[in-house]
Amino acid sequence: MFVQNYWFTTLLEHDYPTCPPLMQDITCDVLVVGGGMSGVSCAAALMDKGLDVVLVEKNILGGSSSGRSAGFLTPDSELELSQLVRRFGLQGARAIWEVPVKGIALIKEHVERFDIACDFRRQDSLFVGIGKGGKKDVQDEFDCRRQVGFTDQLIYDRQELEHHIGSVGFTGAVRYSNTYGIDSLQYLQGMKRVLLERGVRVFENTEIRSLEGNTAHGHAGCIKAGQVVVAIDKMTHRFAPLADEVFHAQTFLSISEPLSDADVARLFPGGEEFQMWDSTLVYSYWRLVAGNRLLLGGGNGITTFLPNAWYHADVIDGVHKRFKSHFPFLKELHFPQYWPGRIDTSRDLLPIIVKDRTNPTVHFIQGVVGLPWASFSGHFVAANILGTATAEDQRYYTYFTDRRRFAFPVWLEKVIGKPALFAMNNGWAKYYQVDKGHEPGYRDNEF
């Protein structure tokens, strides 16, 4: 088993255009900094609107966190619906749940409209419980979906579940539809072609080192823009103080050798594919991808908030061992490649979408966990720039402002360190936090 992001291997299947780095000073109407899902979604929403749009990325488009993703297009990310209901009440939870639902719809629309080859496949979501606590989590999720008004959910007990997946040891599951799997790196590289064809200027291998007002400074050129959208991960305090509100959580992904048709039939005895994750705190997740390969990810509580990437195979080996205990017929399955993924997150696992407090023409998208959330976030900021956002959309600035209530303040980092601060905040947000009744007031120029 060796360290390599398998998604880069899949780029060899297609001929993608290359975009040279920025080598001169330029101007534009809107500059989008960051070529992940948020940045590409923003640029796509701005194209064909009569604006001169520039997109810059320090790697290739999708080459950072978005292109390391497991490709789960489901509203769940780090927060289940039941946790949102506790935090925001039924109405607030439904409004926030609509964010990733809209993000999924945008990705699906682009795939179909522009005929993007990216292993886009329907895979209903299956949240599986482990032990008595997991069985309760499954029941809570099912009950919350009914209370919020959803009607597409099904609940399975242990015996019923075995008709749908060839597993042992799970105590139940809740299933719902309109979710998909995707090769996110292929998708973002495919969207690059779309953006170029529609007049968006794209510069890859171009790192923006600083932002002064509306001028972004790179190594070999500067960009002066009317509006600036910053949608980068691993942002530093030197670039913008907002970076203090974001840290990274580390998970691991691996890809298997191809499964035989017989193995796939045993994995899905009902003939339907699922994308699945379990009920543990640092959960494991898996789904089938092109070539009958199994994508399997997970982590552990020790390495999740380490300040640096962890490349040793011990963590993913543990994920494999736990997975095979539930699917013993795959005990000899080999996973030749694995890679760490460090995803940016806020203290409460929801995105931060704000305008600069001294310059409302500079927008920040930070701490976004999950491709659907990122897809929505970029499109949402673009709508604000275009003036097409509605009064109802204002609520999202309230939900996603950096002024919202957090359990433990940033200054505590000086005492206990940033990893501990974010671990405490994340745990509190998942299991105890209540936001309803503590919403921050609206300020001028925020929307």
C-alpha positions in Angstrom: 0.0 0.0 0.0 1.5 3.4 -1.0 0.5 7.0 -0.6 -1.2 8.4 -3.7 -4.4 10.3 -4.4 -6.2 7.9 -6.7 -8.3 10.6 -8.2 -5.2 12.0 -10.0 -4.9 8.6 -11.7 -8.3 9.0 -13.1 -7.3 12.3 -14.8 -5.4 10.1 -17.3 -8.7 8.9 -18.7 -9.4 12.4 -20.3 -7.6 15.2 -22.1 -8.0 18.3 -20.0 -6.8 21.7 -21.0 -3.9 23.2 -19.1 -3.9 26.7 -17.9 -0.5 28.5 -17.5 0.3 30.6 -14.4 -0.3 34.3 -14.2 2.8 36.1 -15.5 1.6 39.8 -15.7 -0.5 42.4 -14.0 -4.2 42.3 -15.1 -7.6 43.7 -14.1 -11.0 42.2 -14.0 -14.5 42.7 -12.7 -14.5 39.7 -10.3 -11.5 37.7 -9.1 -12.1 34.3 -7.5 -9.2 33.0 -5.5 -9.3 29.2 -5.1 -10.2 26.5 -7.7 -11.9 24.0 -5.4 -15.7 23.4 -5.4 -16.6 26.7 -3.8 -14.5 28.8 -6.2 -15.5 26.9 -9.3 -19.2 27.1 -8.3 -18.8 30.8 -7.8 -17.1 31.3 -11.2 -19.7 29.2 -13.0 -22.5 31.3 -11.5 -20.8 34.4 -12.7 -20.0 33.3 -16.3 -22.2 34.5 -19.2 -23.3 37.5 -17.1 -21.3 40.1 -19.0 -18.5 40.2 -16.4 -14.8 39.8 -16.8 -14.1 36.9 -14.4 -10.7 35.5 -13.4 -10.2 32.3 -11.4 -6.8 31.5 -9.9 -5.7 28.3 -8.2 -2.3 27.5 -6.6 -2.5 23.9 -7.8 -4.6 22.6 -10.7 -8.4 23.1 -10.4 -9.5 20.6 -7.8 -6.0 19.8 -6.8 -6.4 20.6 -3.1 -9.1 19.5 -0.6 -12.0 19.2 -3.1 -10.0 16.8 -5.3 -9.1 14.6 -2.3 -12.8 14.1 -1.4 -14.6 10.8 -1.2 -17.2 12.3 -3.6 -20.3 11.9 -1.4 -23.0 14.1 -2.6 -25.3 13.9 0.4 -26.7 16.7 2.7 -24.9 15.0 5.6 -21.4 16.1 6.2 -20.2 16.3 9.8 -23.7 17.0 11.1 -26.8 14.8 11.0 -30.2 16.3 10.5 -31.1 15.3 14.1 -28.2 17.4 15.4 -29.3 20.4 13.3 -32.8 20.1 14.7 -31.4 20.2 18.3 -29.4 23.2 17.4 -31.8 25.3 15.3 -35.2 23.8 15.8 -37.3 22.3 13.0 -37.7 25.4 10.8 -34.0 26.3 11.1 -32.8 22.8 10.5 -34.8 22.5 7.3 -33.5 25.9 6.1 -29.9 24.8 6.7 -30.5 21.3 5.2 -31.6 23.0 2.0 -28.1 24.4 1.6 -26.4 21.1 0.6 -29.6 20.0 -1.2 -29.3 23.0 -3.4 -25.6 22.4 -3.8 -26.2 18.9 -5.0 -28.8 20.1 -7.5 -26.2 22.6 -8.9 -23.6 19.9 -9.4 -26.1 17.6 -11.0 -27.3 20.4 -13.3 -23.7 21.1 -14.5 -22.9 17.4 -15.0 -26.0 16.9 -17.2 -26.0 20.3 -19.0 -22.3 20.2 -19.9 -22.0 16.4 -20.3 -19.1 16.1 -17.8 -17.5 12.7 -17.5 -16.9 12.3 -13.7 -18.3 8.9 -12.6 -21.5 10.6 -11.5 -23.8 7.9 -10.2 -26.9 7.6 -8.1 -26.2 6.1 -4.7 -28.9 6.4 -2.0 -27.5 7.3 1.4 -27.4 4.6 4.1 -26.5 5.7 7.7 -25.7 2.5 9.6 -25.8 2.1 13.3 -23.2 0.2 15.5 -24.3 -1.1 18.9 -27.2 0.2 21.0 -26.1 3.8 20.7 -25.9 3.5 16.9 -29.4 1.9 16.8 -30.7 5.0 18.7 -28.9 7.4 16.4 -30.5 5.7 13.4 -34.0 5.9 15.0 -33.4 9.6 15.9 -32.4 10.5 12.4 -35.5 8.7 11.0 -37.8 10.5 13.4 -36.2 13.9 12.7 -36.6 13.5 9.0 -40.3 12.8 9.5 -40.7 15.8 11.9 -39.0 18.1 9.5 -41.4 16.9 6.8 -39.3 14.6 4.6 -41.0 11.6 3.1 -38.3 9.6 1.3 -36.7 7.9 4.3 -36.8 4.2 5.1 -35.6 2.5 8.3 -34.2 -1.0 8.4 -33.6 -3.2 11.4 -30.7 -5.6 11.5 -32.4 -8.4 9.5 -34.0 -6.1 6.9 -30.6 -4.4 6.4 -29.0 -7.7 5.4 -31.3 -7.8 2.3 -29.7 -4.6 1.0 -26.0 -4.9 2.0 -24.0 -8.0 2.7 -22.9 -6.9 6.2 -22.9 -8.3 9.7 -23.0 -6.5 13.0 -24.8 -3.3 12.1 -27.9 -2.7 14.3 -30.0 -0.9 11.8 -29.9 1.9 9.1 -31.8 4.8 7.8 -32.0 5.3 4.0 -32.9 8.3 1.9 -32.7 9.2 -1.8 -31.5 12.0 -4.2 -27.9 11.5 -3.3 -25.0 10.7 -5.6 -21.4 9.8 -5.9 -18.9 11.7 -8.0 -15.2 11.9 -9.0 -14.8 15.5 -7.8 -11.4 16.0 -9.4 -12.7 15.0 -12.8 -15.8 17.2 -12.3 -13.7 20.3 -11.5 -11.3 19.7 -14.4 -14.4 19.2 -16.6 -15.8 22.5 -15.3 -12.5 24.1 -16.2 -13.2 23.5 -19.8 -16.7 24.9 -19.5 -15.4 28.1 -17.8 -12.7 28.6 -20.5 -15.2 28.1 -23.3 -17.4 30.8 -21.7 -14.7 33.4 -21.4 -13.5 33.0 -17.8 -9.8 33.4 -17.5 -8.2 30.6 -15.5 -4.7 30.6 -14.1 -3.4 27.4 -12.4 -0.2 27.0 -10.4 -0.8 30.6 -9.3 -0.6 31.3 -5.6 -2.0 34.5 -4.3 0.4 35.5 -1.5 -1.4 38.6 -0.2 -4.5 40.7 -0.6 -4.3 44.5 -0.3 -7.7 46.1 -0.8 -8.9 44.7 -4.1 -5.5 43.9 -5.4 -4.3 40.3 -5.2 -0.5 39.8 -5.3 1.0 36.7 -6.9 4.7 35.8 -7.5 4.8 37.1 -11.1 1.7 39.3 -11.4 -1.0 41.2 -9.6 -4.8 41.2 -10.2 -6.9 44.3 -9.5 -10.6 43.5 -9.3 -13.9 45.2 -8.6 -15.0 42.3 -6.4 -12.8 39.6 -4.8 -14.0 36.2 -3.6 -11.5 34.3 -1.4 -12.4 30.5 -1.4 -9.1 28.9 -0.3 -8.2 26.4 2.3 -5.4 26.4 4.8 -5.6 30.2 4.8 -3.0 31.9 7.1 -3.6 34.8 9.6 -1.1 36.8 7.6 -3.4 36.5 4.6 -6.5 37.4 6.6 -7.3 37.3 10.3 -10.4 35.3 9.5 -8.0 32.3 9.3 -8.1 32.1 13.1 -11.7 30.9 12.8 -10.8 27.8 10.8 -8.7 24.7 11.4 -8.4 21.4 9.6 -9.6 17.9 10.4 -7.7 14.9 9.0 -9.3 11.8 7.6 -7.9 9.1 5.3 -9.1 7.6 2.0 -8.2 4.4 0.3 -9.1 2.6 -2.9 -9.4 -1.1 -3.4 -8.4 -3.4 -6.2 -11.4 -4.2 -8.5 -14.1 -6.3 -6.9 -15.4 -9.2 -8.9 -19.0 -9.2 -10.1 -19.7 -11.8 -7.5 -18.3 -9.6 -4.7 -20.4 -6.7 -5.8 -23.5 -8.9 -5.9 -22.8 -10.0 -2.3 -22.1 -6.4 -1.2 -25.4 -5.2 -2.7 -27.7 -8.3 -2.7 -30.7 -6.1 -3.5 -29.0 -4.9 -6.7 -28.9 -1.2 -5.6 -25.7 0.7 -4.8 -25.5 2.8 -1.6 -23.0 5.3 -0.2 -22.7 4.4 3.5 -21.2 5.7 6.7 -21.5 4.4 10.3 -22.5 6.0 13.6 -19.1 6.2 15.4 -17.7 9.6 16.4 -14.8 9.4 13.9 -16.9 7.5 11.4 -15.9 5.2 8.5 -17.5 5.7 5.1 -17.5 3.8 1.8 -19.0 3.5 -1.6 -18.4 1.9 -5.0 -16.6 3.8 -7.8 -15.8 3.2 -11.4 -14.2 -0.1 -12.2 -15.9 -1.9 -9.3 -13.4 -0.4 -6.9 -14.4 0.3 -3.3 -13.6 3.7 -1.9 -13.1 3.5 1.9 -12.3 6.3 4.3 -12.1 7.0 8.0 -9.7 8.0 10.8 -9.3 8.0 14.5 -9.6 10.4 17.4 -5.8 10.9 17.8 -4.9 12.0 14.3 -8.1 14.0 13.4 -6.8 17.3 14.7 -3.0 16.9 14.4 -1.4 20.1 13.1 0.4 18.3 10.3 -0.6 15.6 7.8 -0.1 12.0 9.0 1.1 9.7 6.3 1.6 6.5 8.3 -0.6 3.6 7.2 -1.5 2.6 10.8 -4.7 4.7 10.9 -6.1 3.5 7.5 -5.1 -0.1 8.5 -7.4 0.2 11.5 -10.2 1.5 9.2 -9.8 -1.5 6.9 -9.8 -3.9 9.8 -13.1 -2.5 11.2 -14.7 -2.5 7.8 -13.8 -6.1 7.1 -15.2 -7.2 10.4 -18.6 -6.1 9.0 -18.0 -7.5 5.6 -16.0 -10.7 6.3 -16.4 -12.0 2.7 -14.0 -9.1 1.7 -11.3 -10.0 4.2 -8.8 -10.7 1.5 -9.6 -7.4 -0.4 -6.4 -5.4 -1.0 -6.3 -1.6 -1.0 -3.2 -0.6 -3.0 -3.5 3.2 -2.5 -4.3 5.5 0.3 -4.0 9.3 1.0 -4.7 11.7 3.8 -7.3 14.4 3.4 -7.1 17.6 5.6 -10.4 19.4 5.3 -10.9 22.9 6.7 -13.7 23.3 9.3 -15.1 26.0 11.5 -15.5 25.5 15.3 -19.1 24.3 14.9 -18.8 22.4 11.6 -20.9 24.9 9.5 -19.4 27.2 6.8 -18.3 30.7 7.3 -19.5 33.1 4.6 -18.7 36.8 5.3 -17.8 40.0 3.7 -14.7 41.8 4.9 -15.8 44.2 7.6 -13.9 47.2 6.2 -14.4 46.3 2.5 -17.7 44.8 1.5 -16.4 44.0 -2.0 -14.2 41.3 -0.6 -16.0 38.0 0.2 -14.7 35.0 2.2 -15.9 31.4 2.0 -14.1 29.4 4.7 -14.4 26.2 6.7 -16.7 24.4 4.3 -17.1 20.6 5.0 -18.6 18.6 2.1 -18.8 19.2 -1.7 -22.6 20.0 -1.6 -22.0 22.8 1.0 -19.1 24.2 -1.1 -21.2 24.1 -4.3 -23.9 26.1 -2.6 -21.5 28.6 -0.9 -19.8 29.6 -4.1 -23.1 30.1 -5.9 -24.6 32.0 -3.0 -21.7 34.5 -3.0 -22.0 35.0 -6.7 -25.7 35.7 -6.4 -24.9 38.4 -3.9 -22.4 40.0 -6.3 -24.9 39.8 -9.1 -27.7 41.3 -7.1 -29.9 38.3 -7.7 -30.0 37.0 -4.1 -33.4 37.3 -2.5 -34.4 38.7 0.9 -35.0 35.2 2.1 -31.3 34.4 1.4 -30.3 36.9 4.1 -30.8 34.3 6.7 -27.8 32.4 5.5 -25.5 35.2 6.4 -27.0 34.9 9.9 -26.4 31.2 10.0 -22.9 31.4 8.6 -21.5 34.6 10.0 -18.3 34.5 12.0 -20.1 36.4 14.7 -22.3 33.4 15.5 -22.2 31.8 18.9 -19.5 29.3 19.6 -19.0 27.2 22.7 -15.4 28.0 23.3 -13.7 31.3 22.2 -10.7 31.7 20.0 -8.6 33.2 22.7 -8.7 29.9 24.5 -6.3 28.6 21.8 -3.5 30.4 23.6 -4.1 28.3 26.7 -4.9 24.8 25.3 -3.8 25.0 21.6 -5.8 25.1 18.4 -6.2 21.3 18.0 -7.8 21.0 21.4 -9.9 24.1 20.9 -11.4 22.8 17.7 -11.9 19.2 19.0 -13.8 20.6 22.0 -15.9 22.9 19.9 -16.7 20.3 17.2 -17.7 17.7 19.9 -20.0 20.3 21.6 -21.5 21.3 18.3 -22.4 17.7 17.4 -23.8 16.6 20.7 -24.8 19.5 23.0 -25.0 22.9 21.3 -28.3 24.8 21.0 -28.3 27.8 18.7 -32.0 28.6 18.6 -32.5 31.9 20.5 -28.9 32.9 20.3 -28.8 34.1 16.6 -26.6 37.2 16.0 -28.3 40.4 14.9 -27.9 41.6 11.3 -25.4 44.3 10.5 -25.3 46.7 7.5 -23.3 45.6 4.5 -23.4 41.9 5.5 -25.9 41.1 2.7 
